Amino acid sequence: MGAGESGNNSALKKMKEFQHLKILSEGGYTDGERESYKAVIFNSLIQSVREILDVLSYLDLDVAEENVVHLATVLAEPFDLEVDFITQDVGNVIRRLRRDPAVKEVIRRSKEYQLNDSAVYYLNAVDRISLPDYLPTDQDILKRAEKNSGLTEIILPSGELTYKLYHVGNQRSEWRKSMYLFDNVTALVFLVNISEYDQILYEDESISSLTSVDFRQNCLQEALILFDQLCNSKWFANTSIILFLNGIEIFAEKLPNSPVDHYFPDYNGGDNYDAACEYFLHRFVSLNQYTAQRQFYVKYTPDTVGIDDSGLKFILNAVEDIILQLHLRSGGLMSDDRPAVSSESLA
C-alpha cells in the first residue's frame, strides 16, 4: 500500500514481473495470449496521453494552436476500449501530440508531478502499437497500466512456502472497503517516496473528491495521513509493518536546494541527509499506537521504483522473521523486549 507515486504501482508491477518471468521460463507467451493483451495495452496508451494532457493545465501549458483540434479525438475515446486495433486517425493524432512542444515540456518536467512510469514508454511506442498487424511484445505486456483500484492477488512460490501478496488500490476508499479482509495477514507493506517531501499531490480530481483529499495536499503529509489510518486500524493491531522509504538518491540531491523545514516547520536538521532520513522515519513510526508484538522493518531504496529484486527478497525475509517470532513467543521462548524497528537488517 502507499499514496500517489510512492512506488505502490511499481510494487504491483514487480510482483507481476515475477509471474511474467515465470511464464517466459516455461516457453513464453503464445500469439493468442499476446493478442489477449491488446485491449489492455491500447487502454494504457490512451490513458498515458490523457495523463499528460491533464498535466498541461497543471503546469499552465498549452498545446500549439494547430494541435488543439486533436485533443477532442483523444478525449472522445472511451475509458475501456474493447478493440483489436488503434484507428489510423487516433494513431496519427497521438503522434502529432507527441511532437508538440508543450507535451515535450511535460515529459521533461515529469519530476515536478506524478506521472505514471509507463506513460512515456507507450507514447514513444505509438508508431509500432498503431500498426494494423501489431502484436504485443514482452515489454509491452509487462508495462501495461491496468487500473490501480480494487484488490490484486499475486502468488509467489518460494521453496516449500507459498506467499500471497495483495495489492490494494491507491484510493483511500479502496482501503476502507478492504481493511477488514486482511485482519489475519502476516505483515503490511507500506511504500513512501520521501523525495516528494516538497511536492504537491497530483491526482485525478475525481479521485480527490472520493478521498476528501485537498487537491493541493503535500505528498508526504498525505502519506502520513494514510499511514496513520492504516497503522492504527483495529484490524491490524498486532500486524507487523514493512516500511519502504523510496527515492533516497533524489531526496539527497534535493536537500541543499529545497529545505525540509519549508514544508515541515518542526524539522531542524538542515540539509543533513541522515538527520532528514531519521526525521521522516520517526514521523511515520511515531504514529504507531499499537506496540505489543508489532515489529517495524524498514528498507531505504535508491530510486522510486518501489520494490526491486532486493526489496522483494527483503519482504520475504521479513515475513519469515515475523513467523519465527510468533512461534517463539507462543512457545514462551522469546520476550517482547526486541527493538521495535529493524532498519535494513534483512537486506
Buried (B, 14 or more C-beta within 10 A) or exposed (E): BBBBBBBBBBBBBBBBBBEBEEBEEEEEBEEEEBBEBBBBBBBBBBBBBBBBBBBBEEEEBEBBEEBEEBBEBBEEBEEEBEEEBBEEEBBBBBBBBBEBEBBEBBBEEBEBBBBBBBBBBBBEBBEEBBEEEBEBBBEBBBBBBBEBEEEBEBEBEEEEEEBEBBBBBBBBEBBEBBBEEBEEBBBBBBBBBBBBBBBBBBBEEEBBEBBEBEBEBBBBBBBBBBBBBBBEBEBBBEBBBBBBBBBBBBBBEBBEEBBBEEBBEEBEBEBEBEBBBEBBBEBBBEBBEBEEBBBBBBBBBEBBBBBBEEBBBBBBBBBBBBEEBBEEBEEEEBEEEEEEBBBEBBE
